Amino acid sequence: MQNNSFQALDATTVYVLGNNGVLWREIGNLNDRSQVDANVSQFQALDANTVYVLGDDGVLWREIGHLNNRS
């Protein structure tokens, strides 16, 4: 079961983890958001582009922008 959580980086940028495991980066409001990853159990954002994501499978990733640019 997922937990809703969020991390605000500043007055306009926030990472939001939905109860469905989808991690979003929102800038300003929910109308300006992009999906960062899915199947996320926990996350820790460093800045507006870099976030550490712990997947449901227990694998930890450093993602820059979105899941297609991770290591």
C-alpha positions in Angstrom: 0.0 0.0 0.0 1.3 3.4 -1.0 1.4 6.5 1.1 0.7 10.0 -0.2 3.6 12.2 0.4 5.2 15.4 -0.9 8.3 17.5 -0.8 8.2 21.2 -1.5 11.5 22.5 -2.8 10.5 26.2 -2.9 7.4 28.3 -3.3 6.6 26.9 -6.7 8.2 23.4 -7.1 6.9 20.3 -5.3 7.3 16.6 -5.8 4.1 14.7 -5.1 3.8 10.9 -4.6 0.3 9.7 -5.3 -1.3 6.7 -3.5 -1.0 4.8 -6.8 2.9 5.1 -6.6 3.2 7.7 -9.4 5.7 10.5 -8.6 5.0 13.9 -10.1 7.0 17.1 -10.3 4.6 20.1 -10.1 5.6 23.7 -10.9 3.1 26.3 -9.8 0.0 24.0 -9.7 -1.2 20.6 -10.8 -1.8 21.9 -14.3 1.9 22.2 -14.9 3.2 18.8 -13.8 5.3 16.0 -15.3 5.5 12.4 -14.3 8.9 11.5 -12.9 8.4 7.8 -12.3 5.9 5.1 -11.3 5.9 2.2 -8.8 7.7 4.5 -6.3 7.6 3.7 -2.6 9.8 6.5 -1.4 11.7 9.5 -2.8 14.1 12.3 -1.8 14.4 15.3 -4.1 17.7 17.2 -4.2 16.6 20.0 -6.5 14.0 20.7 -9.2 15.7 18.1 -11.5 17.4 15.5 -9.4 15.6 13.0 -7.2 16.5 9.7 -5.5 13.7 7.2 -6.0 13.2 3.9 -4.2 11.1 1.6 -6.3 8.5 -0.9 -5.1 11.1 -3.5 -6.0 13.7 -2.1 -3.6 16.0 -0.7 -6.2 17.3 2.8 -5.5 17.8 5.2 -8.5 19.1 8.7 -9.0 16.9 10.3 -11.6 17.6 13.5 -13.5 14.4 14.8 -15.0 12.5 11.5 -15.3 13.0 7.8 -15.3 14.6 7.7 -18.7 17.7 9.4 -17.3 18.6 7.4 -14.2 21.5 5.6 -12.8 
